[in-house]
Amino acid sequence: MVIVFALLAAFCNAANVVTQHMASISDPEHSSGRRLVSYLFHSPLWLFGWVALAGAFLFQALALHNGLVSVVQPLLATELVFALVLRQFWVHQSILPVTWGGAALTCVSLAVFVTAGEPRGGHDTPTSHHWLAAIVACAVGAGVLTVLAHWGSPGLRAAWYASAAAIMWALTATFIKATTDTLTQFGVAGTFIRWPVYALAAGGVAGTLLQQAALHVGPLRVSQPLLVIVDPVVSIALSVWLFDERFTSEGTVLALAAVAFAVMCIGVVILTQTAPATMQASPAVSAEASLSLNKTAEDSSGYLHIRNRFNHDLSAGYSASRSGSGTIREREEMPWVVRDVVNDINTAVARRWQGLDPLLPVPSDLPEGCMAPLLAAGGNGRPAGLGVCRHVHVPPDTLAQTWGAATKFVLTLRLRGPDTRPAADELLAQWHDHLDALPEAAAGDTAAVVNWPSRDVSGVLALLRHGLQPMSVTAARPAGRPTGAGGTDAPPGLVIRPAGPDDLGVVTEMEMGVIRYDGHFGGSIVRPATEGLLRASTRTALAELPGWTWLAELDGQPVGLTVVERPEDAAWIAGMTRPGATAYLATMFVRPDERGGGIGAALVKHAHDELDERGIDVTLLHYAQVNPLSAPFWHRMGYRPLWSSWETRPAASLR
């Protein structure tokens, strides 16, 4: 009966996970906060999950009371197999053969381990010093892992937290056994005047908190196998130390049991890594559900302030002004997107991006959008991509409105790949339907914007098919990269010096020249407030020491300008590249009658020397895609395309 009770506990745990997850994603209103809690408390499925959880505790307690810890705890790993069965036959997911193979490997190896290992012996009364040593060892181990979990990548942090949680669950299993023994010996009243029941409560709370931390900070595929594998390993060690449980003394058979346990761990890893990442139904059902997400028209009257310079177009002869603020507001949270799904996609995207260009960043969390995220279904029910739409409105009293449309509908894409075209095409079609339902998207001063890694050619045809055009490029130069040869030498007598407050007039004049020139390529719009706002921004920049603005003078006359945003001011764009000190080359301008004489190259080289000396790791800039002079010039200066901004104006013209 011990094995039966342990398997029933595993089944109830699986039923709890599946039913409560299904209930949490079934809210038709996609509620959050108190509304979601209210919905769940009125959901029979969610309440049944709590019944299943209570059953899991009861059956585990019965199994531990009547059997050995070294038998019961490893058998609980079959929770994963039961969950897989429920997902196949109840949720109607398509499970890959390799996943079923991992499940079969787990079951067979567990059977061999229990049979060959022949766990036996044991007693119910560990000594006080054995208890103290076990509790201290587990607490210290979990504590060290918890401290380590404060640093590192999301996957590494999840691994540390999951391992700590598994240690606490193993210790809690021994408390369950001790509590049931106390209950049978001393009754209910006697149980509550003895320590095991309180240790059980404390261990359960600690295990729950650590497990939730693991699920919160990183992908499920990292934390789940560790939770399942580390628990029985620690449980077996505790069973030997506390309860004097023993395995067979025959070396060959014991080695077979050890190999079987290792194979069981391999089966668990295969199962967890190949199972569907979500509890969505089969691919066909998932696709239909994703297409329905964008049918509801959204009101876009409110916004939140953000800094927005990402999709500005900059020519070879200049760049943008220093800063601007726009507005955006998320009007609906995305509670139905499980964090481990986003992490799973981000991990795949990170691998693909690093293969494309090591200067690309690790993908961050998806931003909050104007509605629930768009979903592109892939094989095996695993999402092939996610998209978040944000409505960005730049107020007329900010300089940022100079750079493009006043209202931008920005789609952030996360596509698993390697062939991103099908998922990109599906998400762009959903986005089109969403924008088509918004009257404000048809206004003239609007744009639909997608920022795309420049070296990712797999999705370009999908972008073109939906009417998007490449407008601007975000280019990057790593520190120390030399300026290429082939340009004209700087003219004799050229002097490059830091600009100061007395240069306000000439710097503002040149910056306005940049804005007017960039207008030829659709990257800027001179608005009534532009010059006044630019003068105020320039005044602030020229007061900074050390300066980040340089003027080129020829025979005492200003002929060129370079402006760089220091890392503190370039934080708005620093996330577009790898971590490090990031500066933004905001302006490079040469007077029209002096162009082609090497002044621009001299200005840029001078700025690079200053930036390298000041410890800048990466310098970013924008240039207009359609400017025929930009790409050759900036490539010669050591830059390469990192991101391309694709647009269509007005936003409703998206196909």
C-alpha positions in Angstrom: 0.0 0.0 0.0 2.9 2.4 0.5 3.7 2.5 -3.2 0.0 3.0 -4.0 -0.3 5.9 -1.5 2.9 7.5 -3.0 1.5 7.2 -6.5 -1.8 8.6 -5.4 0.0 11.5 -3.8 1.9 12.1 -7.1 -1.4 11.9 -9.1 -3.1 14.4 -6.8 -0.1 16.8 -7.1 -0.4 16.6 -10.9 -4.1 17.2 -10.7 -3.6 20.2 -8.5 -1.1 21.8 -10.9 -3.1 21.1 -14.1 -6.5 22.2 -12.7 -5.4 25.3 -11.0 -3.3 26.4 -14.0 -6.2 25.7 -16.4 -8.5 27.7 -14.1 -6.1 30.7 -13.9 -5.9 31.0 -17.7 -9.6 30.4 -18.4 -10.9 33.8 -17.2 -12.6 35.2 -20.3 -11.9 38.7 -19.1 -8.2 38.1 -18.5 -8.6 39.7 -15.1 -5.8 40.6 -12.7 -5.4 41.5 -9.0 -8.6 41.3 -6.9 -10.8 40.5 -9.9 -8.7 37.5 -10.8 -8.8 36.3 -7.1 -12.6 36.7 -7.1 -12.9 34.8 -10.4 -10.7 31.9 -9.1 -12.7 31.6 -5.8 -15.8 31.2 -7.9 -14.2 28.6 -10.2 -15.0 25.0 -9.4 -11.9 23.9 -11.3 -9.6 26.0 -9.1 -11.3 24.9 -5.9 -11.0 21.3 -7.0 -7.3 22.0 -7.3 -7.2 22.7 -3.6 -9.0 19.5 -2.9 -6.4 17.7 -5.0 -3.6 19.4 -3.1 -5.1 18.3 0.3 -5.4 14.8 -1.1 -1.7 14.9 -2.1 -0.7 15.8 1.4 -2.9 13.1 2.9 -1.6 10.3 0.7 2.0 11.4 1.1 1.5 11.4 4.9 0.0 7.9 4.8 2.9 6.7 2.6 5.6 8.2 4.8 3.9 6.9 8.0 3.7 3.4 6.7 6.8 3.2 4.5 10.3 4.4 3.9 11.4 7.9 3.0 13.8 6.5 0.5 10.9 4.8 -1.4 8.2 7.4 -1.1 10.1 10.5 -2.1 11.6 9.2 -5.4 8.1 7.8 -6.4 6.7 11.4 -6.2 8.6 12.1 -9.4 5.8 10.3 -11.2 3.8 13.5 -10.8 5.4 14.6 -14.0 4.1 11.5 -15.8 0.6 11.9 -14.4 0.6 15.5 -15.5 1.6 14.5 -19.0 -1.3 12.0 -19.2 -3.7 14.7 -18.0 -2.4 17.2 -20.6 -2.8 14.6 -23.4 -6.2 13.3 -22.6 -7.9 16.1 -20.8 -6.3 19.3 -22.1 -5.9 17.7 -25.5 -2.3 18.7 -26.1 -0.1 17.0 -28.6 2.8 15.4 -26.8 5.9 14.5 -28.7 7.1 10.9 -28.8 10.4 11.9 -27.2 8.4 13.3 -24.3 6.6 10.0 -23.8 10.0 8.3 -24.1 11.2 10.4 -21.2 8.1 9.5 -19.2 8.6 5.8 -19.9 12.3 6.1 -19.0 11.4 7.8 -15.7 8.9 5.1 -14.8 11.0 2.1 -15.7 14.2 3.4 -14.0 12.2 4.2 -10.9 10.9 0.6 -10.8 14.4 -0.7 -11.2 15.7 1.6 -8.5 13.1 0.5 -5.9 13.4 -3.2 -6.8 17.2 -3.4 -7.1 18.0 -1.0 -4.2 15.8 -2.9 -1.8 15.4 -0.1 0.7 14.7 -1.6 4.1 15.2 -1.2 7.8 14.6 2.1 9.5 13.2 3.3 12.8 10.8 6.0 13.8 12.7 7.7 16.6 15.8 9.7 15.5 17.9 11.0 18.2 17.9 14.7 19.1 21.5 15.3 17.8 20.6 13.5 14.5 17.6 15.9 14.1 19.7 18.9 15.0 22.4 18.0 12.5 19.9 17.3 9.7 18.0 20.6 10.3 21.2 22.7 10.5 22.7 21.1 7.4 19.5 21.6 5.3 19.0 25.1 6.6 22.6 26.1 5.8 22.5 24.5 2.4 19.2 26.1 1.4 20.4 29.4 2.9 23.7 29.4 0.9 21.8 28.6 -2.3 19.3 31.3 -1.6 22.1 33.9 -1.2 23.6 32.7 -4.5 20.2 33.1 -6.2 20.5 36.9 -5.8 23.0 37.0 -8.7 23.4 35.6 -12.2 21.2 35.0 -15.2 17.5 34.1 -14.7 18.2 30.5 -15.5 21.0 30.3 -12.9 18.9 32.1 -10.2 16.0 29.7 -10.8 18.4 26.7 -10.5 19.7 28.0 -7.1 16.2 28.7 -5.8 14.8 25.4 -7.0 17.7 23.4 -5.4 17.1 25.3 -2.1 13.3 24.5 -2.3 14.0 20.8 -3.0 16.2 20.6 0.0 13.5 22.1 2.2 10.8 19.8 0.7 13.0 16.8 1.5 13.4 18.0 5.1 9.7 18.7 5.2 9.0 15.0 4.2 10.9 13.9 7.3 8.8 16.3 9.4 5.6 14.8 7.9 6.8 11.3 8.9 7.7 12.5 12.4 4.3 14.4 12.8 2.3 11.3 11.7 4.2 9.2 14.2 3.6 11.7 16.9 -0.1 11.8 16.0 -0.5 8.0 16.3 1.3 7.9 19.6 0.0 11.0 21.4 -3.2 12.0 19.6 -4.2 15.4 18.3 -3.7 17.2 21.6 -0.3 15.6 22.1 0.8 16.5 18.6 0.3 20.2 19.2 2.5 20.3 22.3 5.4 18.7 20.4 7.8 20.2 17.9 7.4 18.2 14.7 4.1 19.7 13.6 5.5 23.2 14.0 8.7 22.2 12.1 6.4 20.8 9.4 4.6 24.2 9.1 7.8 26.1 9.0 9.4 23.8 6.5 6.3 23.9 4.3 6.3 27.7 4.3 10.0 27.9 3.5 9.7 25.3 0.7 6.7 27.2 -0.8 8.4 30.6 -0.8 11.6 29.2 -2.3 9.7 27.3 -5.0 7.7 30.4 -5.9 10.9 32.4 -6.1 12.3 29.8 -8.5 9.2 29.9 -10.7 9.2 33.7 -10.6 12.8 34.5 -11.6 13.5 32.0 -14.3 12.1 29.4 -16.8 10.2 26.4 -15.6 12.4 24.0 -17.6 15.3 24.9 -15.3 13.5 24.8 -11.9 11.2 21.8 -12.5 13.8 19.1 -13.1 15.9 20.3 -10.1 12.8 20.3 -7.9 12.1 16.7 -8.9 15.7 15.4 -8.8 17.3 17.1 -5.8 14.3 16.3 -3.5 14.8 12.5 -3.6 18.6 12.8 -3.5 18.4 14.7 -0.2 15.5 12.6 1.0 17.6 9.4 0.6 20.5 11.0 2.5 18.2 12.1 5.3 16.5 8.7 5.5 19.9 7.0 6.1 21.0 9.6 8.6 17.7 10.0 10.6 15.8 6.8 10.2 18.7 4.3 9.6 17.2 3.1 6.3 19.5 0.9 4.3 20.0 -0.4 0.8 21.2 -3.8 -0.4 24.8 -4.6 0.5 25.5 -6.5 -2.7 27.8 -4.2 -4.8 26.6 -5.2 -8.2 22.9 -4.8 -7.4 23.6 -1.5 -5.6 25.4 -0.2 -8.6 22.5 -1.2 -10.8 20.2 0.8 -8.5 22.5 3.8 -8.7 22.5 3.6 -12.5 18.7 3.3 -12.5 18.4 6.4 -10.4 20.7 8.3 -12.7 18.7 7.2 -15.7 15.6 8.3 -13.9 17.1 11.8 -13.6 17.8 11.7 -17.4 14.2 10.8 -18.0 13.0 13.7 -15.9 15.2 16.1 -17.8 14.0 14.8 -21.2 10.4 15.0 -20.1 10.6 18.5 -18.7 12.6 19.9 -21.6 10.4 18.5 -24.4 6.9 18.9 -22.8 4.7 21.7 -24.1 5.7 25.0 -22.5 2.1 26.0 -21.9 -1.2 24.3 -21.0 -2.8 25.6 -24.2 -4.6 23.1 -26.3 -3.2 21.6 -29.5 -1.6 23.9 -32.1 -4.8 24.3 -34.1 -6.7 25.3 -31.0 -3.9 27.6 -29.8 -3.8 29.3 -33.2 -7.6 29.9 -33.1 -7.4 31.3 -29.6 -4.5 33.6 -30.5 -6.3 35.0 -33.5 -9.3 35.8 -31.4 -7.2 37.9 -29.0 -7.1 40.9 -31.2 -10.8 41.2 -32.2 -11.8 43.6 -29.4 -11.3 47.3 -30.2 -9.2 49.0 -27.5 -9.6 52.6 -26.3 -6.2 54.3 -26.4 -7.0 57.6 -24.8 -4.6 57.3 -21.8 -0.8 57.0 -21.8 2.3 56.7 -19.6 5.4 58.8 -20.0 8.4 57.1 -21.5 11.6 58.1 -23.3 11.3 57.3 -26.9 14.1 57.8 -29.4 14.4 54.2 -30.6 12.9 54.6 -34.0 14.3 57.9 -35.1 16.0 58.2 -38.5 19.4 59.8 -38.6 21.4 60.8 -41.7 25.1 60.5 -42.3 25.6 64.1 -41.6 23.8 64.4 -38.3 21.8 62.8 -35.6 19.1 63.6 -33.3 18.5 65.9 -30.4 19.3 64.8 -26.9 16.1 63.6 -25.4 12.4 63.5 -25.5 9.5 62.1 -23.6 6.5 60.3 -25.0 3.6 58.7 -23.4 2.3 55.2 -23.1 0.0 53.4 -20.8 -0.7 49.7 -20.5 -4.4 49.3 -20.2 -4.6 45.6 -19.6 -2.1 43.4 -17.9 -1.3 40.0 -19.3 -2.0 37.5 -16.4 -2.7 34.7 -18.8 0.9 34.6 -20.1 2.8 32.4 -17.7 6.2 33.8 -16.8 8.0 30.6 -17.7 6.5 30.7 -21.2 8.0 34.2 -21.8 11.3 33.1 -20.3 11.3 30.0 -22.5 10.8 32.1 -25.6 13.4 34.7 -24.4 16.0 32.0 -23.9 15.5 30.7 -27.4 15.6 34.3 -28.8 18.8 35.0 -26.8 20.5 32.0 -28.4 19.5 33.1 -31.8 20.4 36.7 -31.3 23.9 35.9 -30.0 24.4 33.7 -33.1 23.3 36.6 -35.3 25.4 39.4 -33.6 27.2 39.2 -30.2 26.4 42.9 -29.7 22.7 42.2 -29.4 21.4 42.2 -25.8 19.8 39.4 -23.9 16.1 39.8 -24.4 14.4 41.6 -21.5 10.9 40.9 -20.1 8.1 41.7 -22.5 6.8 45.2 -21.8 3.2 45.8 -20.8 1.0 46.5 -23.8 -2.4 47.9 -24.7 -4.0 44.5 -24.6 -3.2 40.8 -24.0 -0.1 39.8 -26.0 -0.5 38.3 -29.5 0.5 34.7 -29.8 1.8 32.7 -32.7 1.3 29.0 -32.2 4.1 26.5 -33.1 4.5 22.8 -33.2 3.7 20.7 -30.1 1.6 23.5 -28.7 4.7 25.5 -27.8 4.3 29.2 -28.8 6.5 30.1 -31.8 6.4 33.8 -30.9 4.8 36.6 -28.8 4.0 40.2 -29.7 3.2 43.1 -27.5 1.6 46.3 -28.9 2.2 49.6 -27.2 0.6 52.9 -28.0 3.1 55.7 -27.7 2.0 59.3 -27.9 4.6 62.1 -27.7 3.2 65.4 -26.4 3.6 68.4 -28.6 5.7 70.3 -25.9 8.6 67.8 -26.1 11.5 67.6 -28.5 10.9 63.9 -29.1 7.9 64.8 -31.4 10.4 66.1 -33.9 11.5 62.6 -34.6 8.7 61.0 -36.5 5.0 60.6 -36.0 3.3 62.0 -32.9 1.6 58.8 -32.2 3.4 55.4 -32.7 2.0 52.0 -32.4 5.0 49.9 -31.6 5.0 46.1 -31.8 7.7 44.3 -29.7 8.3 40.8 -31.1 9.8 37.7 -29.6 10.2 34.9 -32.2 11.7 31.5 -31.4 13.1 30.8 -34.9 15.3 29.7 -36.7 12.8 30.5 -39.4 10.9 33.5 -38.0 8.9 34.3 -41.1 5.7 32.2 -40.4 5.4 33.4 -36.8 6.2 37.0 -37.8 3.6 36.8 -40.6 0.9 35.5 -38.2 1.6 38.1 -35.5 1.7 41.0 -38.0 -1.7 39.8 -39.4 -3.1 39.9 -35.8 -1.6 43.3 -35.3 -3.2 44.6 -38.5 -6.6 43.4 -37.2 -6.0 45.2 -33.9 -5.0 48.5 -35.6 -7.8 48.2 -38.1 -10.3 48.4 -35.2 -8.7 51.6 -33.8 -10.0 54.8 -35.4 -7.0 56.8 -34.1 -4.6 54.5 -36.1 -5.9 56.1 -39.3 -4.9 59.6 -38.3 -2.2 61.2 -40.4 0.4 61.8 -37.7 0.7 58.1 -36.8 3.0 55.2 -37.5 3.2 51.5 -37.0 6.7 50.6 -35.9 8.6 47.3 -35.6 12.2 47.3 -34.5 14.1 44.3 -36.0 17.6 42.9 -35.6 19.4 44.0 -38.7 21.2 40.7 -39.4 18.0 38.7 -38.9 17.0 38.2 -42.6 14.5 35.4 -42.0 11.6 37.7 -41.2 12.2 40.4 -43.7 9.7 39.1 -46.3 7.0 39.1 -43.7 7.7 42.7 -42.8 7.6 43.7 -46.5 4.4 41.7 -47.1 2.6 43.7 -44.5 3.6 47.1 -45.9 6.4 48.0 -43.6 9.5 49.7 -44.9 13.0 50.0 -43.3 13.3 53.7 -42.2 16.3 53.9 -39.9 19.2 51.9 -38.6 20.6 51.7 -35.1 24.4 51.1 -35.6 27.0 50.1 -33.0 30.7 50.5 -32.6 32.6 48.5 -29.9 35.3 50.4 -28.0 38.7 50.5 -29.7 37.5 49.6 -33.2 39.7 51.5 -35.6 38.3 54.0 -38.1 38.7 52.6 -41.6 40.9 54.1 -44.3 39.7 55.5 -47.6 38.4 58.9 -46.5 39.7 62.3 -47.3 42.3 63.7 -45.0 41.2 66.6 -42.8 42.1 70.1 -44.2 45.1 71.9 -42.8 44.2 74.2 -40.0 41.2 72.3 -38.8 40.7 72.7 -35.0 38.4 70.6 -32.9 37.5 71.8 -29.5 34.9 71.3 -26.7 31.8 73.5 -27.1 30.8 75.6 -24.2 27.8 77.8 -23.2 29.1 80.7 -25.4 28.5 78.4 -28.4 24.8 78.1 -27.8 23.8 80.0 -30.9 26.0 78.1 -33.4 25.3 74.7 -31.9 21.6 75.3 -32.0 21.8 76.5 -35.6 23.7 73.3 -36.7 21.3 71.0 -34.8 18.4 72.6 -36.7 20.3 72.0 -39.9 20.5 68.4 -39.0 16.8 68.2 -38.4 15.9 69.9 -41.7 18.3 67.6 -43.6 16.9 64.5 -42.0 13.4 65.5 -43.1 14.3 64.6 -46.7 14.3 60.9 -45.5 11.1 61.0 -43.4 13.0 60.9 -40.1 12.1 64.3 -38.7 9.3 66.8 -38.7 10.0 70.5 -37.8 7.2 71.5 -35.5 6.3 74.9 -34.1 8.1 74.3 -30.8 11.1 72.4 -32.2 13.7 75.3 -32.2 12.8 76.6 -28.8 12.9 73.1 -27.2 16.2 72.4 -29.0 17.8 75.6 -27.7 16.8 74.7 -24.1 18.1 71.1 -24.5 21.4 72.4 -26.0 21.9 75.0 -23.2 21.7 72.2 -20.6 24.1 70.0 -22.5 26.7 72.7 -23.0 26.8 73.4 -19.3 28.0 69.8 -18.6 31.6 69.2 -17.5 33.4 67.5 -18.9 31.8 68.3 -22.2 30.4 65.8 -24.7 29.9 68.3 -27.5 32.7 69.2 -29.9 33.0 72.0 -32.6 35.2 71.8 -35.7 36.6 75.2 -36.7 38.4 76.1 -39.9 40.2 79.4 -40.0 38.3 80.4 -36.9 34.8 79.6 -38.4 32.6 76.8 -37.1 32.1 74.2 -39.8 31.1 71.0 -38.0 29.6 69.6 -34.8 29.6 66.3 -32.9 27.3 65.7 -29.9 27.5 62.6 -27.7 25.1 61.6 -25.0 27.0 60.3 -22.0 25.9 56.9 -20.5 23.7 58.6 -17.9 21.7 60.3 -20.6 21.8 57.3 -23.0 20.1 54.9 -20.7 17.0 55.1 -23.0 18.9 53.2 -25.7 21.5 51.3 -23.8 19.3 48.2 -23.5 19.5 47.8 -27.3 23.0 46.3 -27.0 25.1 44.2 -24.6 25.7 45.4 -21.0 28.4 48.0 -20.5 29.0 51.7 -20.6 27.0 52.8 -23.6 27.1 56.3 -25.2 25.0 57.6 -28.0 26.4 59.7 -30.8 23.5 62.0 -31.2 24.7 64.6 -33.7 27.4 64.7 -36.5 26.9 67.7 -38.8 29.1 69.4 -41.4 28.1 72.6 -43.2 27.0 71.8 -46.8 29.7 73.8 -48.5 32.4 72.0 -46.4 31.2 68.4 -46.9 33.5 65.8 -48.6 36.6 67.4 -47.2 37.3 65.0 -44.3 35.9 67.2 -41.6 33.1 64.7 -40.6 35.6 61.9 -40.3 38.0 64.0 -38.2 35.1 65.0 -35.9 34.0 61.3 -35.4 37.6 60.1 -34.9 38.1 62.8 -32.2 34.9 61.8 -30.5 35.9 58.1 -30.6 39.3 58.9 -29.0 37.5 60.8 -26.2 35.0 58.0 -25.7 37.6 55.3 -25.6 39.6 57.3 -23.1 36.5 57.8 -20.9 35.9 54.0 -20.8 32.9 53.7 -23.1 32.3 50.1 -24.2 29.8 50.6 -27.0 28.7 53.7 -29.0 25.3 53.7 -30.7 23.8 56.0 -33.3 21.0 56.2 -35.8 21.1 56.9 -39.5 18.4 56.9 -42.2 18.2 53.7 -44.2 17.4 55.5 -47.4 20.2 58.1 -47.2 22.7 56.8 -49.8 25.7 58.3 -47.9 25.0 57.1 -44.4 25.8 53.4 -44.5 29.2 53.7 -46.3 30.3 56.6 -44.1 29.4 55.0 -40.8 30.8 51.6 -41.8 34.1 53.4 -42.6 33.9 55.0 -39.1 33.7 51.5 -37.5 29.9 51.1 -37.1 27.7 48.2 -38.2 23.9 47.9 -38.3 22.4 46.4 -35.1 18.7 47.2 -35.4 16.5 48.3 -38.2 13.3 50.3 -37.6 10.5 49.3 -40.0 7.5 51.7 -40.3 4.4 52.4 -42.2 2.5 55.7 -42.0 -0.3 56.2 -41.1 -0.5 53.2 -38.8 -3.7 52.0 -40.3 -1.9 51.4 -43.6 -0.4 48.3 -42.2 -1.4 45.4 -44.4 
